Amino acid sequence: MIDKTRLVDTVCERMKTLPVSHGLDLRTYKRNRSVVIAKLTEDDLLVIEDGFFKERFRIKRNKLRKLLKTLMKKEFPRSRKIRLYVLEDFSEDEALNTKRKIFNGYRETWRRP
């Protein structure tokens, strides 16, 4: 889990070192909203927003910082800590349908695709 204030810097640094076709999955504490960032080439990134809004962005790496700041305001408005998962051999279907435990109050349930 990463503090929200350090998230943008951490993600930008990790995207520099990640190999092509790998990615990062950012989720809230409850794991019910996510932002997936995949590295298509050295400079091209695919950003998939899956939460309050469902959008896809194909951007250059130098535009990532600005886009992350706006997505954090939309998807993680009250979060203090963000979960960060590394995705190896990114495929869009697997990234969006990954089963992660979701916290609903006192109970824990599994997210079904």
FIDO-690113 format. One record per atom (N, C-alpha, C): residue number from 0; residue in one letter; x, z negated, y. Coordinates in nm, 3 decimals. Example, Ala and Ser with C-alpha at 12.3 -4.5 7.8 and 13.67 -1.06 7.14 Angstrom:
residues 2
(lumtor 0; "A"; (1.319; -0.780; -0.569))
(lumtor 0; "A"; (1.230; -0.780; -0.450))
(lumtor 0; "A"; (1.320; -0.780; -0.330))
(lumtor 1; "S"; (1.285; -0.708; -0.225))
(lumtor 1; "S"; (1.367; -0.714; -0.106))
(lumtor 1; "S"; (1.290; -0.787; 0.003))
//
This chain:
residues 113
(lumtor 0; "M"; (0.085; 0.000; -0.116))
(lumtor 0; "M"; (0.000; 0.000; 0.000))
(lumtor 0; "M"; (0.090; 0.000; 0.123))
(lumtor 1; "I"; (0.050; 0.080; 0.220))
(lumtor 1; "I"; (0.128; 0.097; 0.341))
(lumtor 1; "I"; (0.044; 0.054; 0.460))
(lumtor 2; "D"; (0.107; -0.012; 0.554))
(lumtor 2; "D"; (0.040; -0.053; 0.677))
(lumtor 2; "D"; (0.000; 0.072; 0.755))
(lumtor 3; "K"; (-0.118; 0.069; 0.814))
(lumtor 3; "K"; (-0.172; 0.185; 0.885))
(lumtor 3; "K"; (-0.083; 0.228; 1.002))
(lumtor 4; "T"; (-0.015; 0.132; 1.065))
(lumtor 4; "T"; (0.068; 0.165; 1.181))
(lumtor 4; "T"; (0.192; 0.246; 1.141))
(lumtor 5; "R"; (0.236; 0.235; 1.016))
(lumtor 5; "R"; (0.354; 0.306; 0.970))
(lumtor 5; "R"; (0.321; 0.428; 0.885))
(lumtor 6; "L"; (0.194; 0.457; 0.866))
(lumtor 6; "L"; (0.152; 0.561; 0.773))
(lumtor 6; "L"; (0.202; 0.700; 0.814))
(lumtor 7; "V"; (0.185; 0.736; 0.939))
(lumtor 7; "V"; (0.221; 0.872; 0.984))
(lumtor 7; "V"; (0.370; 0.896; 0.966))
(lumtor 8; "D"; (0.452; 0.802; 1.005))
(lumtor 8; "D"; (0.597; 0.819; 0.989))
(lumtor 8; "D"; (0.637; 0.826; 0.842))
(lumtor 9; "T"; (0.577; 0.741; 0.760))
(lumtor 9; "T"; (0.609; 0.739; 0.617))
(lumtor 9; "T"; (0.572; 0.870; 0.550))
(lumtor 10; "V"; (0.454; 0.921; 0.579))
(lumtor 10; "V"; (0.408; 1.046; 0.517))
(lumtor 10; "V"; (0.496; 1.163; 0.561))
(lumtor 11; "C"; (0.530; 1.170; 0.688))
(lumtor 11; "C"; (0.615; 1.279; 0.737))
(lumtor 11; "C"; (0.753; 1.276; 0.672))
(lumtor 12; "E"; (0.809; 1.158; 0.654))
(lumtor 12; "E"; (0.940; 1.147; 0.589))
(lumtor 12; "E"; (0.932; 1.185; 0.442))
(lumtor 13; "R"; (0.827; 1.142; 0.375))
(lumtor 13; "R"; (0.813; 1.176; 0.233))
(lumtor 13; "R"; (0.787; 1.324; 0.211))
(lumtor 14; "M"; (0.716; 1.387; 0.302))
(lumtor 14; "M"; (0.688; 1.530; 0.284))
(lumtor 14; "M"; (0.815; 1.613; 0.299))
(lumtor 15; "K"; (0.912; 1.563; 0.374))
(lumtor 15; "K"; (1.039; 1.635; 0.386))
(lumtor 15; "K"; (1.115; 1.635; 0.254))
(lumtor 16; "T"; (1.108; 1.525; 0.179))
(lumtor 16; "T"; (1.186; 1.512; 0.057))
(lumtor 16; "T"; (1.112; 1.556; -0.069))
(lumtor 17; "L"; (0.980; 1.570; -0.062))
(lumtor 17; "L"; (0.904; 1.611; -0.180))
(lumtor 17; "L"; (0.936; 1.756; -0.218))
(lumtor 18; "P"; (0.944; 1.785; -0.348))
(lumtor 18; "P"; (0.963; 1.924; -0.389))
(lumtor 18; "P"; (0.835; 2.005; -0.369))
(lumtor 19; "V"; (0.848; 2.135; -0.372))
(lumtor 19; "V"; (0.733; 2.225; -0.357))
(lumtor 19; "V"; (0.640; 2.204; -0.476))
(lumtor 20; "S"; (0.511; 2.212; -0.453))
(lumtor 20; "S"; (0.400; 2.194; -0.548))
(lumtor 20; "S"; (0.375; 2.048; -0.583))
(lumtor 21; "H"; (0.430; 1.955; -0.507))
(lumtor 21; "H"; (0.398; 1.814; -0.520))
(lumtor 21; "H"; (0.316; 1.772; -0.399))
(lumtor 22; "G"; (0.259; 1.653; -0.404))
(lumtor 22; "G"; (0.177; 1.611; -0.292))
(lumtor 22; "G"; (0.162; 1.461; -0.282))
(lumtor 23; "L"; (0.086; 1.419; -0.183))
(lumtor 23; "L"; (0.056; 1.278; -0.159))
(lumtor 23; "L"; (-0.095; 1.261; -0.151))
(lumtor 24; "D"; (-0.142; 1.150; -0.204))
(lumtor 24; "D"; (-0.284; 1.117; -0.201))
(lumtor 24; "D"; (-0.298; 0.987; -0.123))
(lumtor 25; "L"; (-0.366; 0.990; -0.010))
(lumtor 25; "L"; (-0.389; 0.873; 0.075))
(lumtor 25; "L"; (-0.532; 0.826; 0.054))
(lumtor 26; "R"; (-0.548; 0.699; 0.020))
(lumtor 26; "R"; (-0.682; 0.646; -0.006))
(lumtor 26; "R"; (-0.701; 0.512; 0.064))
(lumtor 27; "T"; (-0.828; 0.479; 0.089))
(lumtor 27; "T"; (-0.861; 0.348; 0.145))
(lumtor 27; "T"; (-0.841; 0.241; 0.039))
(lumtor 28; "Y"; (-0.853; 0.116; 0.078))
(lumtor 28; "Y"; (-0.840; 0.007; -0.018))
(lumtor 28; "Y"; (-0.942; 0.019; -0.130))
(lumtor 29; "K"; (-1.065; 0.056; -0.096))
(lumtor 29; "K"; (-1.171; 0.070; -0.196))
(lumtor 29; "K"; (-1.161; 0.201; -0.275))
(lumtor 30; "R"; (-1.074; 0.290; -0.232))
(lumtor 30; "R"; (-1.050; 0.419; -0.298))
(lumtor 30; "R"; (-1.171; 0.512; -0.296))
(lumtor 31; "N"; (-1.259; 0.497; -0.198))
(lumtor 31; "N"; (-1.376; 0.583; -0.192))
(lumtor 31; "N"; (-1.360; 0.700; -0.095))
(lumtor 32; "R"; (-1.254; 0.701; -0.013))
(lumtor 32; "R"; (-1.225; 0.813; 0.076))
(lumtor 32; "R"; (-1.079; 0.849; 0.060))
(lumtor 33; "S"; (-1.049; 0.979; 0.074))
(lumtor 33; "S"; (-0.910; 1.018; 0.052))
(lumtor 33; "S"; (-0.871; 1.136; 0.141))
(lumtor 34; "V"; (-0.741; 1.148; 0.160))
(lumtor 34; "V"; (-0.679; 1.263; 0.224))
(lumtor 34; "V"; (-0.563; 1.303; 0.133))
(lumtor 35; "V"; (-0.568; 1.427; 0.082))
(lumtor 35; "V"; (-0.464; 1.477; -0.008))
(lumtor 35; "V"; (-0.381; 1.578; 0.069))
(lumtor 36; "I"; (-0.248; 1.563; 0.061))
(lumtor 36; "I"; (-0.156; 1.654; 0.128))
(lumtor 36; "I"; (-0.067; 1.716; 0.022))
(lumtor 37; "A"; (-0.072; 1.848; 0.009))
(lumtor 37; "A"; (0.008; 1.919; -0.092))
(lumtor 37; "A"; (0.107; 2.010; -0.023))
(lumtor 38; "K"; (0.225; 2.018; -0.079))
(lumtor 38; "K"; (0.331; 2.103; -0.024))
(lumtor 38; "K"; (0.330; 2.235; -0.100))
(lumtor 39; "L"; (0.281; 2.341; -0.034))
(lumtor 39; "L"; (0.272; 2.472; -0.097))
(lumtor 39; "L"; (0.406; 2.546; -0.094))
(lumtor 40; "T"; (0.470; 2.547; 0.022))
(lumtor 40; "T"; (0.605; 2.600; 0.038))
(lumtor 40; "T"; (0.682; 2.499; 0.123))
(lumtor 41; "E"; (0.804; 2.532; 0.161))
(lumtor 41; "E"; (0.882; 2.438; 0.242))
(lumtor 41; "E"; (0.815; 2.407; 0.376))
(lumtor 42; "D"; (0.744; 2.504; 0.434))
(lumtor 42; "D"; (0.681; 2.482; 0.565))
(lumtor 42; "D"; (0.529; 2.477; 0.561))
(lumtor 43; "D"; (0.466; 2.525; 0.456))
(lumtor 43; "D"; (0.319; 2.529; 0.449))
(lumtor 43; "D"; (0.265; 2.410; 0.371))
(lumtor 44; "L"; (0.162; 2.347; 0.429))
(lumtor 44; "L"; (0.098; 2.232; 0.366))
(lumtor 44; "L"; (-0.052; 2.258; 0.354))
(lumtor 45; "L"; (-0.112; 2.203; 0.251))
(lumtor 45; "L"; (-0.256; 2.206; 0.233))
(lumtor 45; "L"; (-0.306; 2.063; 0.245))
(lumtor 46; "V"; (-0.398; 2.038; 0.338))
(lumtor 46; "V"; (-0.453; 1.905; 0.360))
(lumtor 46; "V"; (-0.601; 1.910; 0.325))
(lumtor 47; "I"; (-0.642; 1.824; 0.232))
(lumtor 47; "I"; (-0.782; 1.819; 0.188))
(lumtor 47; "I"; (-0.839; 1.684; 0.226))
(lumtor 48; "E"; (-0.942; 1.687; 0.307))
(lumtor 48; "E"; (-1.010; 1.566; 0.353))
(lumtor 48; "E"; (-1.135; 1.546; 0.267))
(lumtor 49; "D"; (-1.146; 1.431; 0.201))
(lumtor 49; "D"; (-1.260; 1.403; 0.114))
(lumtor 49; "D"; (-1.308; 1.261; 0.142))
(lumtor 50; "G"; (-1.406; 1.250; 0.231))
(lumtor 50; "G"; (-1.456; 1.119; 0.269))
(lumtor 50; "G"; (-1.583; 1.135; 0.349))
(lumtor 51; "F"; (-1.581; 1.086; 0.473))
(lumtor 51; "F"; (-1.696; 1.106; 0.561))
(lumtor 51; "F"; (-1.720; 1.255; 0.584))
(lumtor 52; "F"; (-1.612; 1.330; 0.597))
(lumtor 52; "F"; (-1.619; 1.475; 0.613))
(lumtor 52; "F"; (-1.541; 1.538; 0.499))
(lumtor 53; "K"; (-1.575; 1.660; 0.462))
(lumtor 53; "K"; (-1.505; 1.732; 0.357))
(lumtor 53; "K"; (-1.453; 1.863; 0.417))
(lumtor 54; "E"; (-1.324; 1.866; 0.443))
(lumtor 54; "E"; (-1.263; 1.984; 0.504))
(lumtor 54; "E"; (-1.129; 2.013; 0.440))
(lumtor 55; "R"; (-1.081; 2.135; 0.460))
(lumtor 55; "R"; (-0.950; 2.178; 0.412))
(lumtor 55; "R"; (-0.874; 2.240; 0.528))
(lumtor 56; "F"; (-0.746; 2.209; 0.536))
(lumtor 56; "F"; (-0.661; 2.263; 0.642))
(lumtor 56; "F"; (-0.535; 2.319; 0.577))
(lumtor 57; "R"; (-0.493; 2.435; 0.623))
(lumtor 57; "R"; (-0.365; 2.490; 0.582))
(lumtor 57; "R"; (-0.280; 2.496; 0.709))
(lumtor 58; "I"; (-0.174; 2.415; 0.714))
(lumtor 58; "I"; (-0.098; 2.398; 0.837))
(lumtor 58; "I"; (0.052; 2.410; 0.809))
(lumtor 59; "K"; (0.127; 2.420; 0.917))
(lumtor 59; "K"; (0.273; 2.414; 0.910))
(lumtor 59; "K"; (0.314; 2.267; 0.911))
(lumtor 60; "R"; (0.433; 2.238; 0.860))
(lumtor 60; "R"; (0.478; 2.100; 0.847))
(lumtor 60; "R"; (0.492; 2.031; 0.983))
(lumtor 61; "N"; (0.526; 2.106; 1.087))
(lumtor 61; "N"; (0.544; 2.043; 1.219))
(lumtor 61; "N"; (0.410; 2.003; 1.283))
(lumtor 62; "K"; (0.298; 2.048; 1.232))
(lumtor 62; "K"; (0.165; 2.011; 1.284))
(lumtor 62; "K"; (0.104; 1.892; 1.208))
(lumtor 63; "L"; (0.174; 1.843; 1.107))
(lumtor 63; "L"; (0.119; 1.737; 1.022))
(lumtor 63; "L"; (0.096; 1.607; 1.098))
(lumtor 64; "R"; (0.187; 1.569; 1.183))
(lumtor 64; "R"; (0.178; 1.441; 1.254))
(lumtor 64; "R"; (0.049; 1.434; 1.337))
(lumtor 65; "K"; (0.019; 1.538; 1.411))
(lumtor 65; "K"; (-0.101; 1.537; 1.496))
(lumtor 65; "K"; (-0.228; 1.536; 1.412))
(lumtor 66; "L"; (-0.230; 1.617; 1.304))
(lumtor 66; "L"; (-0.347; 1.621; 1.218))
(lumtor 66; "L"; (-0.371; 1.487; 1.148))
(lumtor 67; "L"; (-0.265; 1.423; 1.104))
(lumtor 67; "L"; (-0.280; 1.293; 1.038))
(lumtor 67; "L"; (-0.339; 1.187; 1.131))
(lumtor 68; "K"; (-0.298; 1.189; 1.256))
(lumtor 68; "K"; (-0.351; 1.093; 1.351))
(lumtor 68; "K"; (-0.502; 1.109; 1.369))
(lumtor 69; "T"; (-0.548; 1.233; 1.377))
(lumtor 69; "T"; (-0.692; 1.255; 1.394))
(lumtor 69; "T"; (-0.767; 1.223; 1.265))
(lumtor 70; "L"; (-0.709; 1.255; 1.149))
(lumtor 70; "L"; (-0.777; 1.225; 1.023))
(lumtor 70; "L"; (-0.784; 1.075; 0.998))
(lumtor 71; "M"; (-0.683; 1.002; 1.040))
(lumtor 71; "M"; (-0.685; 0.857; 1.024))
(lumtor 71; "M"; (-0.798; 0.794; 1.105))
(lumtor 72; "K"; (-0.823; 0.847; 1.223))
(lumtor 72; "K"; (-0.931; 0.793; 1.306))
(lumtor 72; "K"; (-1.067; 0.822; 1.243))
(lumtor 73; "K"; (-1.080; 0.939; 1.177))
(lumtor 73; "K"; (-1.208; 0.976; 1.116))
(lumtor 73; "K"; (-1.229; 0.908; 0.981))
(lumtor 74; "E"; (-1.128; 0.910; 0.895))
(lumtor 74; "E"; (-1.146; 0.864; 0.757))
(lumtor 74; "E"; (-1.113; 0.716; 0.736))
(lumtor 75; "F"; (-1.018; 0.662; 0.810))
(lumtor 75; "F"; (-0.976; 0.524; 0.791))
(lumtor 75; "F"; (-0.990; 0.445; 0.920))
(lumtor 76; "P"; (-1.110; 0.438; 0.980))
(lumtor 76; "P"; (-1.123; 0.376; 1.112))
(lumtor 76; "P"; (-1.097; 0.225; 1.113))
(lumtor 77; "R"; (-1.138; 0.152; 1.009))
(lumtor 77; "R"; (-1.122; 0.007; 1.008))
(lumtor 77; "R"; (-1.021; -0.042; 0.906))
(lumtor 78; "S"; (-0.954; 0.050; 0.838))
(lumtor 78; "S"; (-0.858; 0.010; 0.735))
(lumtor 78; "S"; (-0.729; -0.040; 0.799))
(lumtor 79; "R"; (-0.669; -0.138; 0.735))
(lumtor 79; "R"; (-0.539; -0.187; 0.779))
(lumtor 79; "R"; (-0.429; -0.142; 0.685))
(lumtor 80; "K"; (-0.463; -0.131; 0.558))
(lumtor 80; "K"; (-0.368; -0.088; 0.456))
(lumtor 80; "K"; (-0.422; 0.038; 0.390))
(lumtor 81; "I"; (-0.331; 0.130; 0.360))
(lumtor 81; "I"; (-0.368; 0.257; 0.297))
(lumtor 81; "I"; (-0.291; 0.269; 0.166))
(lumtor 82; "R"; (-0.359; 0.311; 0.062))
(lumtor 82; "R"; (-0.293; 0.334; -0.066))
(lumtor 82; "R"; (-0.227; 0.472; -0.063))
(lumtor 83; "L"; (-0.107; 0.481; -0.118))
(lumtor 83; "L"; (-0.032; 0.606; -0.119))
(lumtor 83; "L"; (0.009; 0.637; -0.262))
(lumtor 84; "Y"; (-0.038; 0.750; -0.314))
(lumtor 84; "Y"; (-0.005; 0.795; -0.448))
(lumtor 84; "Y"; (0.073; 0.925; -0.438))
(lumtor 85; "V"; (0.170; 0.943; -0.526))
(lumtor 85; "V"; (0.247; 1.068; -0.531))
(lumtor 85; "V"; (0.187; 1.154; -0.641))
(lumtor 86; "L"; (0.157; 1.280; -0.608))
(lumtor 86; "L"; (0.100; 1.374; -0.704))
(lumtor 86; "L"; (0.209; 1.472; -0.747))
(lumtor 87; "E"; (0.234; 1.478; -0.877))
(lumtor 87; "E"; (0.333; 1.573; -0.928))
(lumtor 87; "E"; (0.259; 1.695; -0.980))
(lumtor 88; "D"; (0.317; 1.811; -0.961))
(lumtor 88; "D"; (0.256; 1.938; -1.004))
(lumtor 88; "D"; (0.112; 1.946; -0.959))
(lumtor 89; "F"; (0.094; 1.956; -0.829))
(lumtor 89; "F"; (-0.036; 1.953; -0.765))
(lumtor 89; "F"; (-0.125; 2.067; -0.812))
(lumtor 90; "S"; (-0.246; 2.034; -0.850))
(lumtor 90; "S"; (-0.353; 2.132; -0.869))
(lumtor 90; "S"; (-0.477; 2.072; -0.802))
(lumtor 91; "E"; (-0.549; 2.154; -0.733))
(lumtor 91; "E"; (-0.659; 2.104; -0.650))
(lumtor 91; "E"; (-0.768; 2.036; -0.732))
(lumtor 92; "D"; (-0.800; 2.092; -0.848))
(lumtor 92; "D"; (-0.905; 2.032; -0.931))
(lumtor 92; "D"; (-0.867; 1.893; -0.979))
(lumtor 93; "E"; (-0.744; 1.876; -1.023))
(lumtor 93; "E"; (-0.702; 1.745; -1.071))
(lumtor 93; "E"; (-0.693; 1.644; -0.957))
(lumtor 94; "A"; (-0.649; 1.687; -0.841))
(lumtor 94; "A"; (-0.632; 1.595; -0.728))
(lumtor 94; "A"; (-0.766; 1.539; -0.681))
(lumtor 95; "L"; (-0.868; 1.621; -0.677))
(lumtor 95; "L"; (-0.998; 1.574; -0.628))
(lumtor 95; "L"; (-1.079; 1.502; -0.735))
(lumtor 96; "N"; (-1.051; 1.528; -0.862))
(lumtor 96; "N"; (-1.129; 1.466; -0.970))
(lumtor 96; "N"; (-1.052; 1.358; -1.043))
(lumtor 97; "T"; (-0.948; 1.306; -0.983))
(lumtor 97; "T"; (-0.871; 1.199; -1.045))
(lumtor 97; "T"; (-0.955; 1.072; -1.050))
(lumtor 98; "K"; (-0.958; 1.009; -1.166))
(lumtor 98; "K"; (-1.034; 0.885; -1.179))
(lumtor 98; "K"; (-0.951; 0.771; -1.124))
(lumtor 99; "R"; (-1.000; 0.708; -1.020))
(lumtor 99; "R"; (-0.937; 0.590; -0.963))
(lumtor 99; "R"; (-1.044; 0.482; -0.954))
(lumtor 100; "K"; (-1.004; 0.362; -0.977))
(lumtor 100; "K"; (-1.097; 0.250; -0.973))
(lumtor 100; "K"; (-1.150; 0.233; -0.831))
(lumtor 101; "I"; (-1.281; 0.213; -0.818))
(lumtor 101; "I"; (-1.345; 0.193; -0.687))
(lumtor 101; "I"; (-1.400; 0.051; -0.683))
(lumtor 102; "F"; (-1.378; -0.018; -0.573))
(lumtor 102; "F"; (-1.426; -0.154; -0.557))
(lumtor 102; "F"; (-1.557; -0.153; -0.481))
(lumtor 103; "N"; (-1.661; -0.207; -0.543))
(lumtor 103; "N"; (-1.793; -0.218; -0.480))
(lumtor 103; "N"; (-1.831; -0.365; -0.474))
(lumtor 104; "G"; (-1.791; -0.431; -0.368))
(lumtor 104; "G"; (-1.823; -0.573; -0.356))
(lumtor 104; "G"; (-1.751; -0.655; -0.461))
(lumtor 105; "Y"; (-1.829; -0.719; -0.549))
(lumtor 105; "Y"; (-1.770; -0.805; -0.651))
(lumtor 105; "Y"; (-1.740; -0.731; -0.780))
(lumtor 106; "R"; (-1.793; -0.611; -0.795))
(lumtor 106; "R"; (-1.775; -0.537; -0.918))
(lumtor 106; "R"; (-1.676; -0.424; -0.900))
(lumtor 107; "E"; (-1.612; -0.389; -1.008))
(lumtor 107; "E"; (-1.522; -0.275; -1.007))
(lumtor 107; "E"; (-1.586; -0.167; -1.094))
(lumtor 108; "T"; (-1.592; -0.046; -1.043))
(lumtor 108; "T"; (-1.648; 0.065; -1.120))
(lumtor 108; "T"; (-1.549; 0.179; -1.120))
(lumtor 109; "W"; (-1.566; 0.268; -1.212))
(lumtor 109; "W"; (-1.480; 0.386; -1.218))
(lumtor 109; "W"; (-1.550; 0.503; -1.152))
(lumtor 110; "R"; (-1.476; 0.580; -1.075))
(lumtor 110; "R"; (-1.532; 0.697; -1.006))
(lumtor 110; "R"; (-1.541; 0.811; -1.107))
(lumtor 111; "R"; (-1.655; 0.868; -1.115))
(lumtor 111; "R"; (-1.674; 0.979; -1.208))
(lumtor 111; "R"; (-1.674; 1.110; -1.130))
(lumtor 112; "P"; (-1.609; 1.212; -1.185))
(lumtor 112; "P"; (-1.604; 1.342; -1.114))
(lumtor 112; "P"; (-1.737; 1.409; -1.106))
//
